[in-house]
Amino acid sequence: MAFFDQGMWEGSTYLGGWTHLGRTADAVSPSTGESVGTFALAEAGDVQTAVDLAASAQRTWAAASPEERSAVMRRAALLIEQHVDVLARWLGDEAGSAPGKAAFEAGLVASEYHLASATAMMPYGQLLRTGRPRMSLARRLPVGVVGVIAPFNFPAILAARSIAPALALGNAVVLKPDPRTTIAGGLFLAAVLEEAGLPPGLFNVVPGGADVGIALVDEPRVPVISFTGSTPAGRAIAARGGQLLKRVHLELGGNNALVVLEDADVEAAASAGAWGSFLHQGQICMTTGRHLVHESLYDRYVELLAEKAGHIVAGPPDTGAPLGPIIDRGQRDKVHSIVGRSVEAGARLVVGGTYEGLFYQPSVLADVSPGVAAFEEEIFGPVASVTPFSTIDQLVQLVNSSPFGLSLGILTGDAYKAFELSDRMRTGIVHINDQTVDDEAQAPFGGVGDSGTGVRFGGHEANIEAFTETQWVTMQGEIAAYPF
């Protein structure tokens, strides 16, 4: 049987092994509207089963050697690299990922497991100075069971970046993938970990809707929730997590700014801006939503960006088109509403603003001022809004006026000047002379404000902080003497 053969998982999910439940759902291609497979749909009660399995298996896994945990993660990384074409195909079928985006995402997933194999071997504490005749140390211990709730846009990587380090550090994981991308963002990862030798029960997948997510957040044996998704949903999860005294890691939305300073190469800037706004149909938390361009370059930049947008084709991934479909009608209509409301408020539609089915044409809105929908809201579609500025102080105000603070790009002929300028910007990520979309497994990732609770992903330090607890231990040779 070929790896991840559909006969192995069709109609199932993964609860200690491939499992049938009472209900199934179709995985629907946004390109064709047709079913590409079925999976078992979980209910709230299935979360308890998943946590039962996870809590039982985790105790033995936490006691396993770091070498054993590292080896499983390393084998998982190699399996993904060997079957990258399989994952890429499912990313195309389920998420509407164009071939380049799908290959990029699959590579990132492999890199997360490679990094996790090293994280398992990292120092897990430190010796502390003490004024008493004893040894004092702080050590990091696994939290137990980690709940992961992942979105549809980059379903495999945005799940894997929590799953891999959590497992490597001795935890078990219960994953609730988005039901629109359960196969690429859940079942494929289960097959990889099973083949890599992860003991049963440590990784479980509960596909479902909001009721399943609520049950996972409410489950008392899940002390940490790692959520990636919309800001409104993140607020609700944070509020509930706070009531339950849980740690909730939130990576939320963005309306990211790309700054084009007056000394930038305008042709190169327009190319970077097009990539930042239109990659994966703009369905990325790091997408460039706002192009803030110095007034001396503004007209030329708008012209170049519109020209590029007009030549980018949206079509089914199997045609090789650089852009695929919007995930569903609801999201498409939201994108179109923002474009329409922006034009009504005075923005100028230079190109695009049309769609066929779920294929939305890359669009450029010029003369977008603060208060206009495209300036204020996360679009999550292939729409670039362009705003002029004249002074640096005005620019800083425009950047920081957004409640979001995830990623910022600054394009300039003087990189050090941009570095100094970045001190004034409220953002979790800064890319100088690059656009806003980038990710590496070893780099810290997170936003501020409405974009989330800071860096909770990427690199050993953030991952260890996210998925372990600190325990203080002292030890001395004899029982301490006291006057009582």
C-alpha positions in Angstrom: 0.0 0.0 0.0 1.3 3.4 -0.9 2.0 5.9 1.9 -1.1 7.6 3.0 -3.2 5.5 0.7 -6.8 6.7 0.8 -8.1 3.3 1.7 -6.2 3.5 4.9 -7.9 6.6 6.3 -11.1 7.1 4.3 -14.0 7.8 6.6 -11.8 7.8 9.7 -9.9 10.0 12.1 -7.0 9.2 14.3 -7.6 8.3 18.0 -4.9 5.9 19.1 -5.1 4.5 15.5 -7.4 4.9 12.5 -10.9 5.1 14.0 -14.5 5.3 12.6 -17.0 7.5 14.4 -20.7 7.9 14.1 -20.6 10.7 11.5 -18.5 11.6 8.4 -18.0 14.7 6.4 -16.7 15.4 2.9 -13.4 17.1 2.2 -14.5 19.5 -0.6 -12.2 21.1 -3.2 -12.7 24.8 -3.3 -11.5 24.7 -7.0 -14.2 22.2 -8.2 -16.8 22.1 -5.4 -16.4 18.3 -5.5 -15.6 15.8 -2.7 -12.0 14.6 -2.6 -12.5 12.3 0.3 -14.4 11.7 3.5 -13.2 11.8 7.2 -14.8 11.0 10.5 -16.4 14.0 12.1 -15.9 14.3 15.8 -18.4 15.4 18.4 -17.7 17.1 21.7 -17.8 13.8 23.5 -15.0 12.5 21.3 -12.6 15.0 22.9 -12.8 13.2 26.2 -11.8 10.0 24.4 -8.9 11.7 22.8 -7.7 13.2 26.1 -8.1 9.9 27.9 -5.7 8.3 25.3 -3.4 11.2 25.4 -3.2 11.5 29.2 -2.5 7.8 29.6 0.2 7.7 26.9 1.9 10.9 28.0 3.2 9.6 31.3 5.3 7.0 29.6 6.4 9.3 26.8 7.6 12.0 29.3 9.8 9.3 30.9 11.3 8.3 27.6 14.8 9.4 26.8 15.3 12.6 24.9 17.2 10.5 22.3 14.1 8.4 21.7 11.8 11.4 21.3 14.4 13.1 19.0 14.6 10.0 16.8 10.8 9.9 16.2 10.8 13.6 15.2 13.8 13.0 12.9 12.1 10.1 11.2 8.9 12.1 10.8 10.9 14.9 9.0 12.4 12.4 6.6 9.1 10.9 5.9 7.6 14.2 5.0 10.5 15.0 2.7 10.1 11.6 1.0 6.4 12.2 0.5 6.3 15.9 0.0 4.4 15.4 -3.3 1.5 13.7 -1.4 1.2 16.5 1.1 1.4 19.1 -1.7 -1.3 17.4 -3.6 -3.7 17.4 -0.6 -2.8 21.1 0.1 -3.9 21.8 -3.5 -7.0 19.7 -3.3 -8.3 20.9 0.1 -6.8 24.4 0.6 -6.7 25.6 -3.0 -2.9 25.9 -2.7 -1.1 26.7 -5.9 1.9 24.4 -6.6 4.5 26.8 -5.4 2.8 27.6 -2.2 2.0 23.9 -1.5 5.6 22.9 -2.0 6.8 25.8 0.2 4.4 24.8 3.0 5.4 21.1 2.8 9.0 22.0 3.1 8.2 24.1 6.2 6.5 21.2 7.8 9.6 19.0 7.4 11.8 21.8 8.8 9.5 21.9 11.9 10.1 18.3 12.7 13.9 18.6 12.0 13.9 21.5 14.5 11.9 19.5 17.0 14.3 16.7 16.9 17.0 19.1 18.1 14.7 20.7 20.6 14.3 17.4 22.4 18.0 17.4 23.1 18.3 21.0 24.3 19.3 21.8 27.9 16.1 21.8 30.0 17.1 24.0 32.9 19.7 26.0 34.7 21.7 26.0 37.9 20.8 28.9 40.1 22.9 30.8 42.6 21.9 30.4 46.2 23.0 31.8 49.5 22.5 28.5 51.3 24.6 25.3 51.3 22.5 23.5 48.7 22.1 23.0 45.0 19.4 25.1 43.5 18.1 24.6 39.9 15.2 25.4 37.6 14.1 22.7 35.2 11.5 22.6 32.5 8.9 19.7 32.6 6.3 18.9 30.0 2.8 20.4 30.6 1.0 17.1 29.9 -1.6 17.3 27.1 -1.5 20.2 24.6 -4.6 21.2 22.7 -3.9 22.5 19.2 -6.5 24.3 17.1 -5.4 25.1 13.6 -6.8 27.0 10.6 -7.4 26.3 6.9 -5.0 28.6 5.1 -1.7 26.9 5.9 -3.2 23.9 7.6 -0.2 21.6 7.8 2.5 24.0 8.9 0.2 25.9 11.3 -0.6 22.6 13.0 2.9 21.1 12.8 4.7 24.1 14.4 2.8 23.3 17.7 2.6 19.5 17.3 6.2 18.8 16.7 7.8 20.7 19.6 5.1 19.7 22.0 5.7 16.1 21.3 9.5 16.5 21.3 9.3 18.0 24.8 7.4 15.0 26.2 3.8 16.1 25.8 0.8 14.5 24.1 -1.3 16.4 21.6 -4.9 16.6 20.7 -5.4 18.4 17.4 -8.6 20.0 16.2 -8.0 20.9 12.5 -10.3 23.1 10.5 -12.9 20.8 9.0 -12.2 22.3 5.6 -8.6 21.0 5.6 -8.7 18.0 7.9 -6.8 15.7 5.6 -3.8 17.9 4.8 -3.9 19.6 8.2 -4.5 16.5 10.4 -4.8 13.0 8.9 -1.6 13.3 6.9 0.3 14.4 10.0 -1.1 11.4 11.9 0.0 9.0 9.2 3.5 10.5 9.3 3.8 10.2 13.1 2.4 6.7 13.1 4.9 5.6 10.5 7.7 7.4 12.4 7.1 5.2 15.4 5.2 7.6 17.7 3.6 5.4 20.4 -0.2 5.2 20.1 -2.3 7.7 22.0 0.2 10.5 22.0 -1.3 12.2 19.0 -5.1 12.4 18.3 -7.2 14.2 15.7 -10.7 15.5 16.5 -12.1 17.1 13.3 -15.2 19.2 13.9 -16.8 22.6 14.4 -16.8 25.1 17.2 -18.4 22.7 19.6 -15.4 20.4 19.4 -13.0 23.4 19.9 -15.0 24.5 22.9 -14.8 21.0 24.4 -11.1 21.0 23.9 -10.6 24.3 25.6 -12.9 23.3 28.5 -11.3 19.9 29.1 -9.6 20.2 32.5 -6.7 17.8 31.6 -5.5 20.1 28.8 -3.6 22.9 30.5 -2.3 24.6 27.3 -4.2 25.6 24.2 -2.2 26.6 21.1 -4.6 28.5 18.7 -4.0 30.0 15.3 -7.0 31.7 13.7 -9.1 34.8 13.6 -8.9 37.5 16.2 -12.6 37.2 17.3 -12.2 33.5 17.9 -8.9 34.1 19.7 -10.6 36.6 22.0 -13.3 34.1 22.9 -10.7 31.3 23.6 -8.6 33.6 25.7 -11.5 34.7 27.8 -12.5 31.1 28.5 -8.9 30.1 29.1 -8.6 32.9 31.6 -11.6 31.7 33.5 -10.1 28.2 33.6 -6.6 29.5 34.5 -5.2 27.9 31.3 -2.2 29.1 29.2 -3.5 30.1 25.8 -1.1 30.8 23.0 -2.7 33.0 20.3 -1.5 33.7 16.8 -4.2 35.8 15.2 -4.9 38.0 12.3 -3.0 40.9 10.7 -3.3 43.9 8.5 0.4 44.2 7.8 2.1 47.3 6.3 4.7 47.4 3.6 6.5 50.7 3.8 8.1 52.1 0.6 10.5 54.9 1.5 11.4 57.6 -0.9 14.9 56.1 -1.7 13.5 52.7 -2.6 13.8 51.1 -6.0 10.2 51.4 -7.0 10.3 48.6 -9.6 11.7 46.1 -7.1 9.3 47.4 -4.4 6.3 46.8 -6.6 7.4 43.2 -7.2 7.9 42.6 -3.5 4.5 44.2 -2.8 2.7 42.0 -5.3 4.1 38.9 -3.8 3.2 40.1 -0.3 -0.4 40.8 -1.2 -1.3 38.1 -3.7 0.6 34.9 -2.5 -2.0 32.2 -1.7 -4.8 34.6 -2.7 -3.9 36.8 0.3 -5.1 34.1 2.8 -2.1 34.5 5.1 -1.9 36.2 8.5 1.3 37.9 7.3 -0.2 39.1 4.0 0.7 42.7 3.0 -2.7 44.5 3.4 -1.5 48.1 3.5 1.1 49.5 1.1 2.3 52.8 2.6 4.3 54.6 -0.2 6.1 57.9 -0.1 4.3 60.5 -2.1 7.3 60.9 -4.5 6.9 57.3 -5.6 3.2 56.8 -5.1 1.8 57.2 -8.7 4.5 55.0 -10.2 4.1 52.4 -7.5 0.4 52.2 -8.0 0.9 51.9 -11.8 3.4 49.1 -11.5 1.5 47.2 -8.8 -1.7 47.3 -10.9 0.2 46.1 -13.9 1.5 43.1 -12.1 -1.9 42.3 -10.6 -3.5 42.4 -14.0 -1.2 39.7 -15.3 -1.6 37.3 -12.4 -3.9 34.4 -13.2 -6.2 32.8 -10.7 -7.2 29.2 -11.5 -7.3 25.6 -10.3 -4.0 24.4 -8.8 -3.7 21.5 -11.3 -3.5 24.1 -14.1 -0.4 25.6 -12.7 -2.0 29.0 -12.1 -0.1 31.1 -9.6 -3.2 31.8 -7.5 -5.9 29.4 -6.5 -9.4 29.8 -5.1 -10.7 31.6 -2.0 -11.5 28.9 0.5 -15.3 29.2 0.4 -18.1 31.6 -0.6 -18.3 33.2 2.8 -14.7 34.3 2.7 -15.0 35.4 -0.9 -18.1 37.5 -0.1 -16.3 39.1 2.8 -13.4 40.1 0.5 -15.7 41.5 -2.0 -17.6 43.4 0.6 -14.4 45.1 1.8 -13.6 46.1 -1.7 -17.0 47.5 -2.3 -17.2 49.4 1.0 -13.8 50.9 0.4 -14.7 52.2 -3.1 -17.9 53.7 -1.6 -15.8 55.4 1.0 -13.6 57.1 -1.7 -10.9 54.5 -2.5 -10.1 54.1 -6.2 -10.3 50.6 -7.7 -7.4 50.4 -10.2 -7.7 46.8 -11.2 -9.6 43.7 -10.2 -12.6 43.7 -7.9 -14.2 40.8 -9.8 -14.4 37.1 -9.4 -15.6 33.9 -11.1 -16.7 31.2 -8.7 -14.2 31.3 -5.9 -11.4 32.7 -8.1 -11.0 36.3 -7.0 -8.9 38.5 -9.3 -5.9 40.2 -7.8 -7.0 43.7 -6.9 -5.4 47.1 -6.2 -7.2 49.9 -4.3 -5.5 53.3 -4.5 -6.0 56.4 -2.4 -7.0 54.4 0.6 -7.1 56.6 3.7 -7.5 55.7 7.4 -11.1 54.8 8.2 -11.7 53.0 4.9 -12.5 49.3 5.3 -9.4 48.1 3.4 -7.1 50.1 5.7 -8.8 49.1 8.9 -9.8 45.4 8.4 -8.0 42.2 7.7 -9.1 41.3 4.2 -7.7 37.7 3.9 -8.0 38.0 0.1 -5.9 39.1 -2.9 -6.4 42.8 -2.4 -3.7 45.4 -2.0 -4.6 48.8 -0.6 -2.2 51.7 -1.3 -1.9 54.9 0.8 0.6 57.8 0.3 2.6 59.5 3.1 4.8 62.5 3.2 6.8 62.5 6.4 8.3 59.9 8.7 6.2 61.0 11.6 3.0 60.6 9.5 4.3 57.1 8.4 4.8 56.0 12.0 1.3 57.1 12.9 -0.1 55.2 9.9 1.7 52.0 10.8 0.8 52.1 14.5 -2.8 53.2 14.0 -3.7 49.6 13.2 -4.8 47.5 16.2 -2.9 44.6 14.5 0.9 44.2 14.9 2.2 41.0 13.3 4.6 41.7 10.4 6.1 44.8 8.8 8.2 45.3 5.7 10.4 48.4 5.0 11.8 48.9 1.5 14.6 51.4 1.3 18.0 52.2 -0.2 19.4 52.7 3.4 18.9 49.5 5.4 20.4 51.0 8.6 18.0 53.9 8.5 15.1 51.4 8.3 16.5 49.5 11.2 16.5 52.7 13.3 13.0 53.4 12.1 11.8 50.0 13.2 12.3 51.0 16.8 9.2 53.2 16.5 7.0 50.5 15.0 4.6 48.3 17.1 5.0 44.9 15.5 6.2 41.4 16.2 8.2 41.0 13.0 10.2 43.4 10.9 11.7 42.6 7.4 14.0 45.2 6.0 14.1 45.2 2.2 11.6 42.4 2.0 7.8 42.0 2.0 5.8 40.8 5.0 5.4 37.1 4.4 8.1 34.9 5.7 8.6 32.0 8.1 11.4 29.8 9.3 11.2 27.0 11.8 14.1 28.4 13.9 12.9 32.0 14.0 10.6 33.5 16.7 7.1 34.1 15.3 4.3 36.1 16.9 2.5 39.4 16.9 1.2 42.0 19.4 -2.1 43.8 19.8 -4.9 42.2 17.9 -2.4 39.9 16.2 -1.9 37.7 19.3 0.0 37.2 22.5 3.5 37.6 21.3 6.2 35.0 20.3 4.9 31.6 21.1 6.2 29.8 18.1 9.6 29.2 16.4 13.0 28.4 17.7 14.0 26.4 20.8 13.5 29.2 23.3 9.9 30.0 22.3 8.9 26.3 22.0 10.3 25.3 25.3 8.6 28.3 27.0 5.3 27.4 25.3 5.1 23.7 26.0 6.8 23.2 29.4 6.4 24.3 33.0 9.2 25.6 35.2 9.9 23.8 38.4 12.3 25.0 41.1 14.3 22.3 42.8 16.7 22.5 45.8 18.8 19.7 47.2 21.2 19.4 50.2 23.0 16.6 51.8 21.4 16.8 55.2 18.0 17.8 56.6 18.0 21.5 57.3 18.0 22.5 61.0 15.3 24.8 62.3 14.6 26.3 65.7 11.2 24.7 66.1 
